[in-house]
C-alpha cells in the first residue's frame, strides 16, 4: 500500500490487489483511497466511528466516480462522521431498504395471511399480490409511492375490471398495514389516498326460462358442461362444484356432503341430490388415483390432483357456442355469469315453486342476519326432506323448460 496523490493515470495503472491512499498534496483526504481487487478499481474511505475502524465503498471508477468526485464524496462522508453519524451504518440501512422488494415482502405477508384468512379469501389475496401487483415486485417497498400504486390500479382496472382493481387495492393496503405493524420503517401506507375503484352494482340477474333452456341445450358433455348443469341443478357455488370429490358423494343415498373446509361459511353442508344431478355424476369417468370428480389427472411426481381450473376458457367457449346458436335468429344473450344460475335457482324455488325462505337458505347453505335465522339456529340435517323436495321440484322445472319448444 502506498500513499500518494490519486490521479486517473494512477487509478488505471493499478495492479490487482494494489491499494493507493490519498496523500502528498494539499487537497489530500485522510482515509480516502482506491484499490483494485479484480478488474475495476474501487474508491473507498477508511475512518473511525464510535472507537472502531470502518470501511465504506464509495463506488467503482467510472461515471460518476473519478478521483475528484470520489474525493469530494469522501470529504462529505467524513463530515457526517464528525457530526456523530456512521456512513457505514447508513449504507447498510440503504441496502436493507433496497433489498426489501415488494415480491419478498408479499411472500412474508402471505405466510401470515394463510393462518388468518379463510381458504377462499387467501386464494384471492395471493392472486392479487402475486399476479396483479407483480409489475412492482422488483421495487423496494420503501420506494413504492402513491403514484406507482395509482398508475398500476388504472392498468388493472383496464385489463381486469373495476372489481379486480378494488380487491387488488384492498389486498395491497392490508399488506402494507401489516408491514408497518411488523416494524417496517415506512412513513405511510402508499395505498392510502389513492382513488378507490367504483364498487360494482349489486348483481340481481335472474335467468329467464328461455335463457336457461338455451344454456342447458348447448352445454357440452365435457367437465365444464357437466359443472354448468350441476351448478344449475344444485344451486351451489362454482368452487364447491368444481372441487367436488367422489369421497363426498353417496349416490345410493343421493347425498353430497360438502366439508366445512370447502364452504364459504365454514359449515358442513349436507345437500340432497336430485335424480338428474345423480345421472350427470354417474356419467363422469372415474380416474384411478384421483378423488376429484373434475380436473386434471391422478397424482404423479410433483403434480398433485386438483379440482377444475379452466373457468375462463370454458365460459368463453360456452358464450361463443350460444352466440353461434342465436346468430341465425339475429338474437343475442344478455351477458351472464355462472353465479346467476345459483341466484336463479333460489329465486324460482321461492317465487314459483313456493319453497319457504328458510329452506331456500338451507339449500344455499346461507346464514341469514346475525346467524339468528331459523336456518342459522337448527341443524341443516333436520331439513333434509324439505330440501330434497325443493331440489327435486327445481330439477323437474328445469327438465320441463328444456322439453318446451324453443322460443
SULRA-V735437 format. One record per residue. N is the residue number from 1. RES is the residue in one small letter. SS is DSSP state (2 for helix, 1 for strand, 0 for the rest). OMEGA is omega in degrees with one decimal (* if undefined). Layout:
[[N RES SS OMEGA] [N RES SS OMEGA]]
//
This chain:
[[1 x 0 179.5] [2 x 1 179.1] [3 x 1 179.3] [4 x 0 -179.7] [5 x 0 -178.1] [6 x 0 177.7] [7 x 0 179.5] [8 x 2 -179.7] [9 x 2 -179.3] [10 x 2 179.7] [11 x 2 -178.0] [12 x 2 -178.7] [13 x 0 -178.1] [14 x 0 174.2] [15 x 0 176.4] [16 x 0 179.8] [17 x 0 -177.9] [18 x 0 178.6] [19 x 1 175.4] [20 x 1 176.3] [21 x 1 -175.5] [22 x 0 178.3] [23 x 0 175.7] [24 x 0 177.8] [25 x 0 -172.9] [26 x 0 -177.6] [27 x 0 -177.8] [28 x 0 179.5] [29 x 0 -178.6] [30 x 0 178.6] [31 x 0 179.1] [32 x 1 -178.7] [33 x 1 176.7] [34 x 1 179.6] [35 x 1 -179.7] [36 x 1 179.5] [37 x 0 179.0] [38 x 0 -175.6] [39 x 0 -171.8] [40 x 0 175.3] [41 x 1 -178.0] [42 x 1 177.2] [43 x 1 -176.5] [44 x 1 175.6] [45 x 1 176.1] [46 x 1 -177.1] [47 x 1 176.0] [48 x 1 178.2] [49 x 1 178.8] [50 x 0 175.3] [51 x 0 -178.9] [52 x 1 177.0] [53 x 1 -177.9] [54 x 1 172.0] [55 x 1 173.9] [56 x 1 178.5] [57 x 1 177.9] [58 x 1 178.2] [59 x 1 178.7] [60 x 1 176.9] [61 x 0 -175.3] [62 x 1 -174.6] [63 x 0 6.0] [64 x 0 -171.0] [65 x 1 171.7] [66 x 0 177.2] [67 x 2 -178.0] [68 x 2 -178.3] [69 x 2 178.4] [70 x 2 178.6] [71 x 2 178.2] [72 x 2 178.0] [73 x 2 178.1] [74 x 2 177.2] [75 x 2 179.8] [76 x 2 -179.8] [77 x 2 177.5] [78 x 2 174.8] [79 x 2 176.7] [80 x 2 179.0] [81 x 2 179.6] [82 x 2 -179.6] [83 x 0 176.8] [84 x 0 178.6] [85 x 0 178.4] [86 x 0 -178.8] [87 x 2 -179.8] [88 x 2 177.9] [89 x 2 178.0] [90 x 2 178.5] [91 x 2 178.9] [92 x 2 179.3] [93 x 2 178.6] [94 x 2 178.4] [95 x 2 -179.8] [96 x 2 179.7] [97 x 2 179.2] [98 x 2 -177.5] [99 x 2 -178.2] [100 x 0 -178.0] [101 x 1 -177.6] [102 x 2 -179.1] [103 x 2 -179.4] [104 x 2 179.8] [105 x 2 177.9] [106 x 2 178.6] [107 x 2 177.0] [108 x 2 -179.7] [109 x 2 -178.8] [110 x 2 175.1] [111 x 2 176.8] [112 x 2 -176.4] [113 x 2 -178.5] [114 x 2 -179.4] [115 x 2 -172.7] [116 x 2 -173.2] [117 x 0 173.4] [118 x 0 -173.5] [119 x 2 -177.1] [120 x 2 178.8] [121 x 2 -179.9] [122 x 2 178.6] [123 x 2 179.6] [124 x 2 179.2] [125 x 2 -179.9] [126 x 2 -179.5] [127 x 2 -178.8] [128 x 2 -176.5] [129 x 2 -173.9] [130 x 2 -179.8] [131 x 2 -175.9] [132 x 2 -179.0] [133 x 0 -178.2] [134 x 2 179.2] [135 x 2 179.3] [136 x 2 -175.9] [137 x 0 -177.1] [138 x 0 178.7] [139 x 0 177.3] [140 x 1 178.7] [141 x 0 178.6] [142 x 0 -178.3] [143 x 0 -179.3] [144 x 0 -178.4] [145 x 0 -177.2] [146 x 2 -178.3] [147 x 2 177.5] [148 x 2 -179.3] [149 x 2 -178.1] [150 x 2 -179.3] [151 x 2 -179.8] [152 x 2 178.1] [153 x 2 178.0] [154 x 2 -179.9] [155 x 2 178.6] [156 x 2 179.9] [157 x 2 -179.6] [158 x 2 -175.0] [159 x 2 -170.5] [160 x 2 175.6] [161 x 0 -176.0] [162 x 2 -178.4] [163 x 2 179.6] [164 x 2 -179.7] [165 x 2 179.7] [166 x 2 -178.6] [167 x 2 175.6] [168 x 2 177.7] [169 x 2 -179.2] [170 x 2 -179.6] [171 x 2 -179.4] [172 x 2 179.2] [173 x 2 178.3] [174 x 2 179.1] [175 x 2 -179.8] [176 x 2 176.6] [177 x 2 176.5] [178 x 2 -179.0] [179 x 2 178.6] [180 x 2 178.5] [181 x 2 179.4] [182 x 0 177.7] [183 x 0 174.3] [184 x 0 -174.6] [185 x 0 179.7] [186 x 0 -178.4] [187 x 0 -176.1] [188 x 0 172.7] [189 x 0 -175.7] [190 x 0 178.2] [191 x 0 -178.9] [192 x 0 178.4] [193 x 0 175.9] [194 x 0 -179.6] [195 x 0 177.9] [196 x 0 178.4] [197 x 0 -178.8] [198 x 0 175.7] [199 x 0 179.0] [200 x 0 178.7] [201 x 0 -179.8] [202 x 0 -177.8] [203 x 0 177.2] [204 x 0 -177.4] [205 x 0 173.9] [206 x 0 -176.3] [207 x 0 176.5] [208 x 0 177.7] [209 x 2 -179.0] [210 x 2 179.6] [211 x 2 178.6] [212 x 2 -179.7] [213 x 2 -179.2] [214 x 2 -178.2] [215 x 2 -178.4] [216 x 2 -177.0] [217 x 2 -175.0] [218 x 2 -179.5] [219 x 0 -174.7] [220 x 0 -178.2] [221 x 0 175.6] [222 x 0 -178.7] [223 x 2 -176.9] [224 x 2 179.6] [225 x 2 178.9] [226 x 2 179.3] [227 x 2 -179.8] [228 x 2 -179.8] [229 x 2 178.4] [230 x 2 175.0] [231 x 2 179.4] [232 x 2 -174.7] [233 x 2 -174.9] [234 x 2 -177.3] [235 x 0 -178.0] [236 x 0 -176.0] [237 x 0 -176.5] [238 x 2 -176.9] [239 x 2 -179.1] [240 x 2 179.1] [241 x 2 -179.8] [242 x 2 -179.7] [243 x 0 -178.1] [244 x 0 179.4] [245 x 1 178.8] [246 x 2 -179.8] [247 x 2 179.3] [248 x 2 -170.4] [249 x 1 172.8] [250 x 1 -176.4] [251 x 0 177.9] [252 x 0 179.0] [253 x 0 -178.1] [254 x 0 -178.2] [255 x 1 174.8] [256 x 1 179.2] [257 x 1 178.6] [258 x 1 -176.5] [259 x 0 -178.2] [260 x 2 -177.9] [261 x 2 -176.2] [262 x 2 177.7] [263 x 0 -175.9] [264 x 0 -176.9] [265 x 0 177.6] [266 x 0 174.9] [267 x 0 176.4] [268 x 0 -175.1] [269 x 1 178.4] [270 x 1 -171.8] [271 x 1 174.2] [272 x 1 178.6] [273 x 0 177.3] [274 x 0 178.7] [275 x 2 180.0] [276 x 2 178.8] [277 x 2 179.0] [278 x 2 179.9] [279 x 2 177.8] [280 x 2 -177.6] [281 x 2 178.0] [282 x 2 -178.0] [283 x 0 179.6] [284 x 0 179.0] [285 x 0 177.3] [286 x 0 -179.8] [287 x 0 -178.6] [288 x 0 178.1] [289 x 0 -179.3] [290 x 0 178.2] [291 x 0 -178.9] [292 x 1 178.2] [293 x 0 -178.9] [294 x 0 176.5] [295 x 0 -175.1] [296 x 0 -169.4] [297 x 0 -174.9] [298 x 0 -178.1] [299 x 0 172.8] [300 x 1 -175.2] [301 x 0 177.3] [302 x 0 -175.9] [303 x 1 -176.7] [304 x 0 177.8] [305 x 0 176.3] [306 x 0 -180.0] [307 x 0 -176.3] [308 x 0 -178.8] [309 x 0 -176.5] [310 x 0 -173.6] [311 x 2 -175.6] [312 x 2 -179.9] [313 x 2 -179.2] [314 x 2 -179.3] [315 x 2 179.9] [316 x 2 179.8] [317 x 2 178.5] [318 x 2 178.9] [319 x 2 179.3] [320 x 2 178.0] [321 x 2 178.5] [322 x 2 -179.9] [323 x 2 178.7] [324 x 2 -179.6] [325 x 2 -177.4] [326 x 2 -174.4] [327 x 2 -177.3] [328 x 0 179.8] [329 x 0 179.9] [330 x 0 177.9] [331 x 0 172.4] [332 x 0 177.8] [333 x 0 177.8] [334 x 0 -178.4] [335 x 0 -177.1] [336 x 0 179.0] [337 x 0 177.8] [338 x 0 -179.0] [339 x 2 177.8] [340 x 2 177.3] [341 x 2 178.4] [342 x 2 -179.7] [343 x 2 179.5] [344 x 2 177.1] [345 x 2 -178.6] [346 x 2 -177.0] [347 x 2 -178.5] [348 x 2 178.2] [349 x 2 -176.4] [350 x 2 -171.3] [351 x 2 -175.4] [352 x 0 -176.4] [353 x 0 175.8] [354 x 0 179.5] [355 x 0 179.0] [356 x 0 -177.7] [357 x 2 -176.4] [358 x 2 175.2] [359 x 2 175.3] [360 x 2 178.7] [361 x 2 178.3] [362 x 2 177.9] [363 x 2 -177.5] [364 x 2 -175.9] [365 x 0 176.5] [366 x 0 170.7] [367 x 0 -175.0] [368 x 0 175.6] [369 x 0 178.9] [370 x 0 179.9] [371 x 0 -177.3] [372 x 0 179.5] [373 x 0 -178.7] [374 x 2 -178.2] [375 x 2 179.7] [376 x 2 -175.5] [377 x 2 -173.9] [378 x 0 179.5] [379 x 0 -179.2] [380 x 2 -176.8] [381 x 2 -179.4] [382 x 2 -178.8] [383 x 2 -175.1] [384 x 2 -178.3] [385 x 2 179.9] [386 x 2 178.5] [387 x 2 179.5] [388 x 2 178.3] [389 x 2 -179.3] [390 x 2 -178.1] [391 x 2 175.6] [392 x 2 178.2] [393 x 2 178.4] [394 x 2 178.4] [395 x 2 177.3] [396 x 2 178.2] [397 x 2 179.1] [398 x 2 179.4] [399 x 2 -179.1] [400 x 2 -177.5] [401 x 2 177.1] [402 x 2 -177.1] [403 x 2 178.4] [404 x 0 177.6] [405 x 0 -178.7] [406 x 0 -178.3] [407 x 0 *]]
//
